[in-house]
């Protein structure tokens, strides 16, 4: 018997079972929710760690291969673990799961949640309430707080500087309790951080899924850019709080970070701006990377 769900939570795991377990634990009690964990071809024992946690807590789950023919939305489990035979990256991995649900009228929303994030139990409810304020709201984000310093804001949306090719996290390092909540630009966000992002599934039939040319970084930004050009809104639910560790896969690998970030930044610039902007962004990114990797 299939369980009743209207929100599918997508969590990608790559060699980080303990964080994924903690993430699942923070949302497992939510009603009308299915959690789909896509393992992006981990080379460690991540999947076993996740399965052992679910067994120990008597949580019913199913494992399947990404290429399997069964419909994920018909599987009678609170948690579905999908194994990929390759590392698909963020965009392609999330898309692979969303394709199962995009034509399912029962699934109103997909919640993309980073596996190194912990959501407050009211986070999803607040996002759904914000989403339902306007049928043109296609994306709703959370207030992203720092996991290690929970009073500190990690991100309240993202500003993008096209001539530099870089994004800036809004309100970064400010204390959430000290911010004037009446002055927050909740409905004027240019881009959302993908650590916690609720997506209206019906809107994706017009917007489309994420561009899979982006392996890591800028995929959500490109997605939201395209949505805005079609007249959709991008907002934040200020009562939705998520604690995020941040950049676990590249945080200790500076060169790897700049490789993926710069590559995606240039793809984004070429896709949406003229040659002058692309040239400027390319030169600025090169200079920034040199300073931060060679001179610091």
Backbone as a ProteinNet text record, in pm:
[ID]
protein_1_A
[PRIMARY]
XXXXXXXXXXXXXXXXXXXXXXXXXXXXXXXXXXXXXXXXXXXXXXXXXXXXXXXXXXXXXXXXXXXXXXXXXXXXXXXXXXXXXXXXXXXXXXXXXXXXXXXXXXXXXXXXXXXXXXXXXXXXXXXXXXXXXXXXXXXXXXXXXXXXXXXXXXXXXXXXXXXXXXXXXXXXXXXXXXXXXXXXXXXXXXXXXXXXXXXXXXXXXXXXXXXXXXXXXXXXXXXXXXXXXXXXXXXXXXXXXXXXXXXXXXXXXXXXXXXXXXXXXXXXXXXXXXXXXXXXXXXXXXXXXXXXXXXX
[TERTIARY]
84.9	0	88.6	69.7	151.4	114.4	212.8	185.6	140.2	65.3	16.4	127.6	169.1	272.9	235.1	272.6	257.8	389.5	490.3	621.8	728.3	809.7	920.2	1049.5	1120.3	1246.3	1360	1445.5	1558.2	1687.3	1758.6	1886.5	1991.3	2098	2207.2	2316.8	2366.4	2475.2	2595.6	2711.3	2835.6	2941.5	2971.8	3076.6	3056.2	2932.1	2905.7	2783.6	2787.2	2674.4	2632.1	2725	2683.2	2603.9	2647.1	2571.7	2434.1	2428.5	2300.2	2204.2	2254.3	2172	2117.1	2201.7	2156.9	2051.2	2069.7	1972.6	1838.3	1841	1717.6	1648.6	1727.3	1670.6	1597.3	1638.6	1575.9	1440.1	1409.2	1283.1	1198.1	1245.8	1178.9	1037	1008.7	876.5	774.7	817.1	723.8	616.6	490.1	382.3	379	321.5	298.9	426.1	536	666.5	732.2	790.2	874.2	1017.3	1109.4	1250.7	1318.2	1372.9	1446.3	1593.4	1674	1818.2	1884	1948.2	2023	2169.3	2221.3	2364.1	2439.8	2525.9	2598.5	2726.9	2711	2821.6	2931.1	2888.5	2985.1	3083.4	3207	3310.5	3338.2	3261.4	3276.9	3153.5	3129	3015.5	2894.7	2877.8	2767.9	2631.7	2605.7	2473.2	2446.4	2547	2530.5	2503.2	2570.2	2547.3	2402.5	2353.6	2215.7	2116.2	2139.8	2050	2049.2	2164.8	2172.5	2096.7	2104.2	2028.7	1878.8	1834	1690.9	1642.5	1722.8	1686.7	1679.3	1778.7	1785.4	1667.5	1611.7	1498.8	1365.6	1367.1	1245.8	1174.4	1253.3	1197.8	1197.6	1081.6	1068.4	1130.7	1216.6	1282.8	1295.5	1324.7	1347.2	1471.2	1552.2	1666	1640.1	1684.9	1665.6	1779.4	1795.2	1895.4	1830.5	1909	1855.3	1792.9	1848.8	1799.5	1679.5	1636.2	1524.5	1396.8	1307.3	1188.3	1071.6	1074.8	960.5	949.1	825.9	801.5	827.1	916.3	950.7	829.1	738.7	624.5	525.3	540.7	450.1	510	635.7	699.1	647.7	603.2	539.3	640.6	719.5	820.9	838.1	870.3	896.7	1028.2	1124.8	1256.7	1289.6	1332.1	1377.5	1523.2	1609.6	1750.4	1774.5	1816.8	1840.3	1990.9	2042.9	2186.6	2213	2309.3	2352.7	2483.7	2503.1	2624.6	2736.4	2712	2814.3	2782.8	2883	2860.7	2800.1	2674.3	2601.5	2617.1	2675.8	2677.2	2542.3	2528.9	2407.1	2288.5	2304.7	2192.3	2138.8	2227.2	2183.8	2126.8	2184.5	2134	1994.2	1973.2	1839.7	1738.9	1779.8	1690.6	1646	1739.5	1709	1595.1	1590.9	1482.2	1355.6	1368.5	1249.2	1173.3	1243.9	1175.5	1068.5	1090.7	991.6	860.9	868.7	753.8	693.1	756.9	715.2	575.1	531	396.7	298.5	338.6	252.3	178.3	48.9	-28.7	-35.6	-13.9	-21.4	98.9	210.6	332.2	333.1	300.9	295.5	434.4	521	649.3	764.2	880.9	1005.2	1089.9	1142.8	1230.5	1372.6	1456.9	1597.8	1667.7	1725.5	1786.9	1926.1	2027.8	2164.5	2180.4	2261	2276.3	2356.9	2424.3	2497	2416.3	2284.5	2194.4	2102.4	2066.2	1970.2	1855.2	1734	1618.4	1541.6	1497.8	1407.2	1275	1201.6	1080.3	970.9	983.9	885.1	930.6	1050	1107.8	1022	979.7	901.8	764.1	700.1	566.6	570.2	675.1	687.1	708	786.7	808.7	681.3	605.6	480.8	381.2	373.5	283.5	320.7	451	497.2	468.1	486.7	459.8	313.5	224	80.8	25.3	109.6	65.3	40.8	111	101	131.3	40.7	59.7	177.6	229.7	347.1	477.9	470.1	590.4	639.1	752.3	806	912.4	986.6	1093.2	1076.5	1088.6	1089.5	1210.9	1289.8	1408.4	1394.4	1495.2	1501.1	1606.6	1600.6	1711.2	1818.6	1936.2	2043.6	2134.6	2136.8	2219.3	2340.7	2445.5	2569	2554.8	2589.6	2573.2	2656.7	2780.4	2871	2848.2	2787.3	2753.1	2607	2515.7	2375.1	2302.8	2359.8	2296.7	2340.6	2439.8	2498.7	2438.7	2406.8	2349.6	2460.4	2434.7	2525.9	2480.1	2347.8	2296.5	2148.9	2111.7	1972.1	1951.7	1966.6	1961.2	2097.6	2104.1	2231.2	2220.5	2318	2332.8	2440.5	2419.3	2515.8	2572.3	2705.1	2774.2	2828.4	2754.2	2780.3	2916.5	2967.2	3096.5	3213.6	3188.8	3290.8	3272.3	3152.2	3123.6	3109.6	3083	3078	2944.8	2910.8	2790.4	2829.1	2743.6	2766.8	2648	2676.7	2571.9	2520.7	2392.8	2331.8	2327.7	2362.7	2360.6	2457.4	2555.4	2651.1	2721.9	2730.7	2798.3	2720.6	2605.4	2524.7	2447.6	2411	2337.6	2188.8	2127.3	1986	1896.9	1925.1	1841.1	1848.1	1954	1972.1	1927.1	1886.1	1841.1	1698.3	1671.4	1536.6	1450.3	1361.9	1280.8	1183.6	1153.7	1060.2	1126	1257.9	1329.2	1392.4	1357.7	1415.5	1356.9	1439.1	1390.2	1336.8	1236.8	1191.9	1137	1077.7	1016.4	1099.6	1223.6	1309.7	1444.2	1442	1565.3	1600.2	1724.1	1767	1783.2	1857.3	1877.6	1872.8	1838.8	1834.3	1953.4	1995.4	2095.6	2028.2	2094.4	2034.2	2039.2	2091	2097.7	1959	1862.7	1723.2	1636	1572.3	1496.7	1371.3	1256	1128.9	1087.2	1048.5	1018.4	874.2	800.8	664.6	673.9	628.6	646.9	570.4	451.1	373	443.2	522.4	593.5	705.2	756.7	870.2	832.1	704.2	663.8	690.6	694.9	727.9	875.3	925.7	1064.1	1163.1	1127.8	1218.8	1302.2	1377.2	1464.6	1596	1687.1	1816.1	1899.3	1982.7	2072.7	2187.4	2199.6	2297.7	2439	2457.8	2594	2668.4	2590.7	2650.7	2667.3	2792.4	2817	2808.7	2860.9	2863.2	2869	2781.5	2770.6	2697.3	2619.9	2546	2425.6	2404.8	2291.2	2158	2147.9	2023.4	2007.1	2118.1	2112.9	2061.2	2111.4	2064.2	1915.9	1875.2	1736.8	1644.4	1683.5	1602.3	1603.3	1714	1723	1620.4	1616.9	1521.5	1378.4	1352.3	1217.2	1173.7	1265.2	1231.4	1197.4	1267.8	1238.9	1100.5	1045.5	911.5	804.5	846	748.8	720.5	804.2	785.5	859.9	811.6	870.3	966.7	1058.7	1162.6	1167.3	1123.2	1104.6	1166.1	1176.5	1227.8	1119.8	1108	1021	1106.4	1088.9	1177.9	1160.9	1053	1032.9	1085.2	1143.5	1202.4	1352.3	1396.3	1536.8	1605.1	1720.8	1799.6	1944.6	2005.3	2144.7	2233.2	2332.7	2408.5	2557.8	2624.2	2769.5	2839.6	2804.2	2852.7	2974.5	2960.7	3072.1	3157.7	3091.7	3166.1	3250.9	3201.4	3272.5	3398.8	3406.8	3523.9	3588.4	3538.3	3585.3	3733.1	3787.2	3929.6	4013.2	3950.7	4018.6	4002.4	4087.7	4074.6	4078	4171.3	4184.7	4064.8	4013.9	3896.3	3776.6	3762.1	3651.7	3658.1	3774.4	3785.2	3770.1	3813.2	3795.4	3647.2	3569.6	3426.6	3350.5	3383.9	3312.8	3335.7	3461.5	3492.1	3434.8	3445.2	3390.2	3240.6	3168.1	3023.6	2989.5	3068.9	3044.2	3055.8	3153.1	3172.9	3061.6	3019.1	2905.7	2781.8	2757.2	2641.1	2650.3	2767.8	2785.9	2764.9	2823.1	2807.5	2661.9	2590.6	2452.3	2357.6	2387.3	2288.8	2333	2461.7	2508.9	2588.6	2619.4	2690.6	2841.3	2912.1	3055.4	3136.8	3096.3	3169.3	3160.8	3042.6	3023.7	3102.5	3099.5	3171.6	3321.6	3374.3	3517.9	3556.1	3476.8	3503.7	3499.7	3396.2	3382	3498.5	3540	3650.9	3779.8	3810.3	3931.7	3928	3811.8	3800.7	3811.8	3749.9	3757	3899.8	3970.3	4110.8	4194	4173.4	4247.7	4215	4087.3	4044.9	4102.4	4099.5	4151.6	4301.3	4374.4	4519.8	4550.5	4480.3	4505	4475.9	4364.6	4321.5	4392.3	4454.8	4523.7	4676.4	4727.2	4873.3	4926.4	4845.4	4893.7	4840.1	4759.7	4707.2	4738.1
-118.7	0	123.9	211.2	332	428.6	497	594.6	724.9	804.7	932.6	1036.4	1092.3	1195.1	1308.6	1431.1	1543.9	1617.2	1581.9	1642.5	1534.5	1539.7	1445.7	1519.5	1469	1528.7	1455.3	1530.1	1471	1506.2	1402.6	1419.3	1342.5	1409.9	1342.6	1307.4	1185.2	1140.2	1101.2	1145.3	1099.8	1089.6	967.3	940.2	1017.3	1025.9	1103.1	1049.4	920.1	855.7	918.4	951.4	1007.8	1138	1227.7	1352.2	1324.3	1232.4	1198.9	1141.9	1058.3	1002	1113.4	1209.6	1320.6	1404.1	1424.9	1500.7	1428.3	1299.2	1220.1	1227.2	1215.1	1216.8	1345.2	1456	1584.1	1601.6	1517.4	1534.9	1409.2	1300	1170.5	1169.8	1253.4	1252.7	1338.4	1410.4	1497.9	1416.8	1461.1	1387.9	1415	1322.2	1338	1365.6	1307.7	1330.9	1198.8	1192.2	1080.5	1131.6	1057.1	1093.7	1003	1062	985.6	1022.3	925.9	946.2	889.7	974.9	926.9	914.9	794.4	776.6	791.8	893.1	929.6	847.6	716.3	622.6	640.8	634.7	644.9	529.1	557.2	453.9	406.9	461.1	416.5	333.5	318.8	238.3	324.6	436.5	529	461	384	322.8	228.9	154	62.4	140.1	254.5	338.8	387.4	431.6	480.9	367.9	252.4	138.4	91.6	88.1	45.2	140	269.5	367.9	343.4	323.5	302.8	174.2	68	-57.3	-40	26.1	43.1	122.4	208.4	290.8	239.4	116.3	50.4	134.8	198.1	280.2	200.3	189.1	106.7	178.1	107.9	168	63.7	112.6	27.3	78.3	-12.5	28	-16.6	63.7	30.5	92	46.6	103.9	214.7	313.8	426.7	381.7	277.9	230.5	136.5	108.4	15.9	72.5	-14.7	27.4	65.8	20.6	51.4	201.7	247.3	388.6	420.3	515.9	549.6	594.4	667.5	720.8	612.5	491	382.7	289.1	314.2	228.1	261.8	161.4	186.2	202.3	306.5	325	472.5	502.2	640.2	688.7	597.5	632.1	537.4	595.3	515.2	552.1	451.7	473.3	429.1	523.1	494.6	497.2	390.3	381.4	417.4	507.6	540.2	467.6	427.7	356.1	452.5	584.4	685.4	809	894.4	1020.1	1119.1	1150.6	1233.6	1382.9	1418.7	1558.7	1599.2	1727.9	1773.9	1784	1856	1879.8	1750.1	1671.2	1547.5	1448.9	1447.5	1358.1	1395.9	1524.5	1570.4	1550.7	1581.6	1563.9	1419.3	1327.3	1185.1	1143.3	1200.3	1169.3	1246.2	1375.4	1455.8	1406.7	1345.1	1294.1	1190.5	1117.2	1017.9	1083.2	1207.5	1269.6	1385.1	1427.4	1551	1540.9	1421.6	1404.6	1344.7	1336.1	1281.7	1398	1410.5	1523.6	1525.8	1411.4	1404.7	1471.7	1477.6	1537.4	1685.9	1768.9	1913.1	1975.9	1924.5	1990.8	1890.9	1937.2	1866.1	1957.4	1900.2	1974.7	1924.8	2007.1	1973.8	2013.7	1915.3	1939.4	1878.7	1962	1910.8	1809.8	1707.7	1604.2	1651	1764.9	1819.6	1929.9	1921.7	2019.8	1952.2	2027.1	1983	2082.6	2033.9	2123	2123.9	2243.7	2251.3	2186.6	2135.7	2060.1	2146.1	2277.4	2367.2	2420.7	2380.7	2438.6	2413.9	2290.7	2258.1	2322.7	2318.5	2377.9	2526.8	2595.1	2738	2762	2676.8	2692.4	2667.7	2564.9	2535.4	2650.6	2705.8	2819	2937.6	2962.3	3070.9	3040	2917.3	2876.5	2898.7	2871.5	2878.1	3020.1	3117.1	3256.9	3305.6	3246.6	3292.7	3175.2	3148.7	3034.8	3054.3	3177.1	3201.3	3186	3152	3119.9	2982.8	2978.7	2851.8	2796.3	2885.5	2844.2	2916.4	2839.8	2897.8	2842.6	2932.5	2890.6	2908.7	2864.5	2876.9	2979.9	3020.9	3095.8	2992.7	3005.5	2908.3	2959.7	2887.8	2922.9	2831.4	2878.6	2801.7	2688.4	2569.7	2452.3	2462.5	2508.9	2515	2638.8	2741.6	2863	2896.1	2825.6	2827.2	2961.1	3060.9	3192.4	3278.7	3229.2	3307.5	3269.3	3371.3	3347.4	3304.7	3198.9	3159.2	3220.3	3229.4	3281.3	3316	3435.9	3474.5	3515.4	3417	3445.5	3483.5	3505.6	3527.1	3643.7	3734.1	3839.1	3795.4	3827.5	3787.3	3910.8	3914.8	4025.2	3975.2	4005.7	3941.2	3976.4	4098.8	4135.7	4070.7	4022.9	3952.2	3800.6	3758.2	3614.1	3548.1	3626.7	3571.3	3602.8	3517.6	3535.2	3572.7	3650.2	3691.4	3648	3582.9	3537.1	3655.2	3681.2	3794.5	3768.4	3870.1	3868.1	3766.7	3723.1	3624.6	3677.6	3593	3618.7	3709.5	3761.5	3839.6	3745.6	3795.9	3713.3	3721.3	3605.4	3598.2	3669.5	3655.4	3715.5	3867.6	3923.1	4067.8	4135.4	4056	4111.9	4163.9	4281	4337.2	4257.6	4175.6	4086	4161.9	4287.1	4365.9	4422.7	4415	4471.9	4364.7	4240.5	4133	4134	4120.4	4122.7	3986.6	3935.8	3797.7	3774.3	3879	3863.5	3928.8	3966.9	4033.1	3962.9	3832.1	3755.1	3724.8	3753.7	3725.2	3574.8	3512.5	3367.7	3307.8	3180	3106.1	3013	2990	2887.6	2751.3	2657.3	2526.9	2431	2474.2	2383.5	2343.5	2432.8	2403.2	2481.4	2410.6	2477.1	2395.8	2457.5	2393.1	2435.2	2338.5	2361.5	2320.8	2407.4	2373.5	2284.8	2162	2065.8	2103.5	2161	2196.2	2303	2388.4	2494.4	2437.7	2322	2265.1	2220.4	2202.9	2165.9	2279.4	2402.1	2518	2555.9	2553.7	2595	2489.8	2362	2251.8	2217.3	2111.2	2068.4	2146.5	2114.8	2183.2	2146.7	2241	2220.2	2129.1	2014.2	1915.2	1943.6	2055.9	2099	2145.1	2178.7	2218.4	2093.4	2058.5	1941.9	1979.6	2096.6	2143.7	2296.7	2361.8	2508.2	2568.7	2670.9	2752.7	2682.3	2554	2486.3	2542.3	2569.4	2626.3	2771.1	2843.1	2982.6	2991.5	2906.4	2902.6	2867.2	2772.1	2725.8	2840.8	2913.5	3023.8	3142.9	3164.9	3269.8	3243	3118.6	3082	3098.5	3062.7	3075.8	3221.7	3309.8	3451.2	3510.5	3466.9	3518.9	3474.8	3371.1	3322.7	3379.8	3469.7	3535.4	3466.5	3372.7	3304.7	3378.8	3361.4	3427.6	3335.8	3400.9	3332.5	3399.4	3329.7	3394.8	3311.3	3373.1	3303.2	3298.4	3184.6	3171.7	3200.6	3319.3	3361.2	3278.5	3199.5	3113.3	2971.8	2949.9	2819.7	2826.2	2754.1	2759.4	2625.7	2632.6	2512.6	2540.4	2444.7	2457.5	2378.8	2446.3	2388.5	2391.1	2278.1	2274.2	2347.7	2317.2	2395	2340.8	2314.3	2276.5	2163.4	2060.9	1948.9	1878	1866.6	1789.6	1859.3	1993.5	2065.1	2157.6	2158	2256.4	2242	2122.2	2101.9	2089.4	2117.2	2101.5	2231.1	2329.8	2464.2	2465.8	2392.5	2393.8	2328.1	2222.9	2155.1	2248.3	2323.6	2419.7	2520	2581.4	2684.6	2626	2503.6	2440	2429.6	2371.3	2351.7	2484.3	2572.3	2699.4	2783.5	2796.8	2880.9	2822.5	2692.1	2627.4	2655	2637	2658.9	2806.6	2894.3	3037.7	3084.1	3032.1	3070.1	3012.8	2890.1	2831.4	2920.2	2961.2	3045.5	3179.4	3239.7	3369.4	3359.1	3257.1	3238.7	3214.3	3149.8	3112.3	3232.3	3329.7	3434.4	3577	3599	3736.2	3752.5	3878.6	3907.5	3885	3900.9	3868.8	3955.8	4082.5	4171.3	4120.8	4081.3	4029.1	3900.2	3814.1	3686.2	3709.7	3801.6	3831.6	3888.4	3981.8	4042.9	3937.7	3854.4	3751.1	3653	3615.3	3519.8	3576.3	3702.9	3766.8	3784.8	3826.8	3850	3718.7	3614.8	3484.7	3431.7	3452.1	3409.9	3483.4	3614.1	3693.6	3657.3	3641.2	3604.8	3470.1	3375.8	3241.9	3246.2	3324.6	3335.9	3394.3	3500.4	3565.3	3470.6	3399	3316.6	3180.6	3137.8	3009.4	3023.7	3132.4	3149.1	3250.5	3349.3	3457.9	3453.8	3353	3341.2	3205.2
0	0	0	-95.8	-104.6	6.2	62.4	166	102.5	178	127.8	139.6	27.9	30.6	-63.7	-25.6	-118	-137.1	-54	-66	-71	-173.1	-184.2	-148.4	-48.7	-7.4	-78.8	-146.8	-218.6	-144.9	-102.4	-33.8	-111.4	-152.1	-221.8	-122.7	-133	-46.9	-131.9	-87.8	-149.2	-40	-2.5	97.2	227.8	272	394.1	467.1	497.9	563.5	694.9	786.7	915.8	903.3	814.7	796.6	736.4	641.9	580.4	683.3	773.1	880.3	969.2	1005.2	1089.1	1018	888.6	809.3	806.7	777.4	776.1	912.5	1018.7	1152.7	1185.6	1124.3	1154	1086.5	987.2	913.1	907.3	964.3	947.1	1003.2	1103.5	1166	1092.5	989.3	918.8	846.6	852.8	785.7	635.4	560.7	415.8	337.3	385.9	324.1	289.7	171.9	131.8	120.9	175.8	168.5	66.9	-37	-137.6	-127.4	-89.8	-79	-203.9	-280.8	-396.5	-356.6	-358.1	-330.7	-461.5	-464.6	-586.5	-601.1	-601.6	-621.9	-516.3	-388.9	-279.4	-285	-245.8	-243.3	-100.6	-4	134.1	172.6	301.7	347.7	382.5	311.8	339	339.6	236.3	224.3	340.7	381.7	495	623.8	640.9	758.6	761.9	646.9	638.1	664.6	603.6	622.7	767.9	830.7	970.9	1061.9	1031.2	1109.9	1095.5	973.5	950.2	1017.6	1008.3	1074.8	1225.7	1283	1428.2	1482.4	1397.6	1439.9	1385.5	1335.5	1283.7	1179.4	1093.4	986	856.4	796.8	677.1	557.4	487.4	372.3	261.5	144.2	27.3	-44.1	-94.6	-177.6	-320.9	-414.4	-554.8	-635.9	-756.6	-846.2	-929	-966.2	-1041	-1172.3	-1231.1	-1360.4	-1347.1	-1223	-1204.1	-1265.2	-1304.4	-1376.7	-1285.7	-1158.4	-1073	-1049.3	-1031.7	-1008.3	-861.5	-836.4	-698.5	-619.2	-683.1	-610.3	-569.1	-619	-582.9	-478.5	-439.6	-341.5	-201.5	-125	5.6	117.7	113.2	216.3	247	371.8	412.6	353.2	341	287.8	173	62.4	-51	-77.5	-79.7	-110.1	-254.1	-336	-477.6	-502.2	-555.2	-582.9	-728.8	-748.7	-883.4	-912.1	-1036	-1074.8	-1115.9	-1100.1	-1126.3	-1043.2	-1024.6	-954.4	-1053.4	-1034.6	-1129.3	-1103.2	-988	-950.6	-894.3	-859.9	-792.6	-888	-997.5	-1088.2	-1147.9	-1203.6	-1268.9	-1168.3	-1047.3	-943.8	-899	-869.8	-830.3	-942.8	-1065.1	-1179.3	-1194.5	-1172.4	-1187.9	-1096.8	-976.8	-883.7	-921.4	-951.8	-980.9	-1102.9	-1196.9	-1316.7	-1281.9	-1173.6	-1132.5	-1087.6	-1038.8	-974.2	-1052.6	-1160.2	-1226.2	-1285.8	-1320.5	-1376.5	-1276.5	-1150.1	-1045.8	-979.4	-1006.2	-955.2	-803.5	-739.6	-592.7	-527	-598.6	-542.9	-578.6	-480.8	-504.9	-504.3	-415	-394.3	-386	-426.4	-397.6	-310.2	-203.6	-114.2	-133.4	-193.5	-207.6	-79.1	-11.2	118.8	119.2	145	150.8	263.6	238.4	340.8	461	450.2	565	632.2	619.9	680	780.9	883.3	983.2	982.1	958.5	949.5	1080.7	1121.3	1234.8	1195.6	1295.2	1263	1199.2	1208.1	1146.4	1011	966.3	844.7	721.5	701.4	582	587.4	702	716	679.9	723.6	693.7	544.9	480.6	336.2	257.6	295.8	225.2	242	363.3	386.8	298.3	284.9	198.6	52.2	12.8	-124.6	-160	-66.3	-94.1	-90.4	-55.3	-58.4	-200.9	-297.3	-435.8	-528.4	-620.4	-710.1	-805.7	-814.3	-898	-820.1	-693.9	-617.7	-661.5	-729.8	-778.6	-686.4	-619.1	-528.4	-394.2	-287.5	-152.9	-79.4	-23.3	49.2	198.9	271.2	415.9	454.8	580.6	639.8	674.1	613.5	634.7	745.9	856.4	970.6	976.7	1041.1	1048.9	1150.5	1109.1	1195.9	1322.4	1310	1425.1	1511.2	1452.9	1527.3	1497.2	1561.8	1521.6	1527.7	1593.6	1595.1	1476.9	1404.6	1296.5	1161.3	1082.8	950.2	853.7	780.7	673.5	541.8	525.5	398.6	410.4	362.7	348.4	202.6	115.8	-26.7	-80.5	-212	-280.9	-378.1	-371.6	-473.6	-572.7	-699.7	-803	-871.2	-885.8	-951.3	-1084.6	-1191	-1318.8	-1377.7	-1354.9	-1413.6	-1340.5	-1220.5	-1143.8	-1152.4	-1192.2	-1200	-1065	-961.5	-826.5	-759.1	-663.7	-583.9	-441.9	-377.9	-239.1	-154.6	-42.5	47.5	130.5	123.3	193	344.3	421.6	568.7	629.7	552.5	603.2	728.1	830.2	957.6	1052.9	1009.5	1103.3	1196	1314.6	1410.6	1382.8	1368.5	1331.4	1432	1560.7	1663.5	1663.1	1605.2	1605.9	1476.9	1378.8	1250.8	1265.5	1208	1208.4	1111.1	1165.8	1082.6	992.3	1027	945.8	820.3	813.2	698.6	609	632.3	551.3	410.3	307.8	168.2	124.1	197.3	175	34.4	-24.9	-157	-267.8	-237.3	-335.4	-346.8	-334.2	-339.3	-485	-522.7	-659.7	-680.3	-588.9	-596.6	-457	-451.4	-326.1	-314.9	-192.4	-164.2	-176.7	-241.2	-265.5	-148.1	-32.3	82.6	129.8	110.1	143.4	47.3	-43.5	-149.4	-181.6	-160.4	-193.1	-333.4	-414	-555.5	-584.1	-651.7	-694.1	-818.4	-806.8	-915.2	-1041.4	-1026.6	-1145.7	-1228.7	-1164	-1236.6	-1322.9	-1285.7	-1358.8	-1500.3	-1524.9	-1660.1	-1758.2	-1705.4	-1789.8	-1775.3	-1652.5	-1627.1	-1675	-1656.3	-1684.9	-1562.2	-1571.1	-1463	-1468.2	-1377.6	-1375.9	-1498.7	-1541.6	-1654.2	-1609.5	-1671.4	-1628.3	-1678.3	-1748.2	-1781.3	-1656.2	-1551.1	-1423.7	-1337.7	-1306.5	-1221.8	-1074.4	-1041.5	-904	-907.8	-831.4	-823.3	-945.1	-918.1	-1014.8	-1077.1	-1048.5	-1109.5	-1060.1	-928.1	-875.5	-921.9	-933.6	-977.6	-1120.7	-1206.8	-1345.1	-1351.1	-1270.5	-1263.1	-1224.8	-1120.7	-1071.4	-1167.6	-1236.5	-1338.2	-1448.1	-1494.3	-1599.7	-1552.3	-1427.2	-1373	-1368.3	-1328.4	-1318	-1454.7	-1557.8	-1692	-1740.1	-1676.7	-1711.3	-1618.3	-1529.9	-1443.6	-1312.1	-1272.1	-1143.9	-1033	-911.3	-794.9	-720.6	-652	-575.7	-438.3	-333.4	-203.5	-91.6	25.8	144	250.6	316	433	555.6	613.9	722	849.5	857	973.6	950	833.6	800.8	827.4	930.1	970.9	944.8	881.4	850.5	889	958	1001.5	906.2	847.6	737.5	766.4	746	764.4	651.4	527.7	414.7	345.2	214.8	126.8	182.2	235.6	293.3	188.8	67	-36	-85.2	-73.3	-124.4	-21.7	102.9	201.1	233.5	222.3	251.9	124.8	10.5	-118.5	-197.7	-165.8	-221.4	-374.2	-431.9	-577.7	-644.3	-581.9	-635.7	-634.4	-527.2	-518.2	-633.6	-653.7	-757.4	-896.8	-915.1	-1046	-1079.5	-988.5	-1015.9	-1015.6	-920.6	-911.6	-1037.2	-1077.6	-1193.9	-1322.8	-1335.4	-1455.5	-1466.7	-1355	-1357.4	-1373.5	-1311.4	-1323.4	-1468.5	-1540.4	-1680.2	-1768.2	-1738.9	-1812.7	-1794.5	-1669.9	-1639.7	-1713.6	-1708.9	-1773.9	-1924.9	-1986.1	-2130.8	-2170.2	-2081.9	-2111.9	-2108.1	-2019.7	-1994.7	-2027.2	-2057.5	-2075.8	-2205.2	-2238.3	-2362.9	-2347.7	-2458	-2461.8	-2365.7	-2349.4	-2257.9	-2114.3	-2072.9	-1937.3	-1919.4	-2019.5	-2012.3	-1999.5	-2079.8	-2073.8	-1936.9	-1889.4	-1759.5	-1648.8	-1648.6	-1545.3	-1549.2	-1670.3	-1684.2	-1628.3	-1661.8	-1611.9	-1460.6	-1408.1	-1264.9	-1187	-1237.1	-1170.2	-1168.5	-1278.5	-1285.5	-1181	-1173.1	-1076.6	-932.7	-903	-767.4	-727.1	-820.2	-791.1	-763.5	-842.8	-822.1	-684.4	-649.9	-520.5	-404.8	-414.8	-301.3	-293.2	-401.2	-395.3	-388.8	-442.5	-448.5	-347.7	-315.9	-232.7	-90	-58.3	77.6	135.8
[MASK]
++++++++++++++++++++++++++++++++++++++++++++++++++++++++++++++++++++++++++++++++++++++++++++++++++++++++++++++++++++++++++++++++++++++++++++++++++++++++++++++++++++++++++++++++++++++++++++++++++++++++++++++++++++++++++++++++++++++++++++++++++++++++++++++++++++++++++++++++++++++++++++++++++++++++

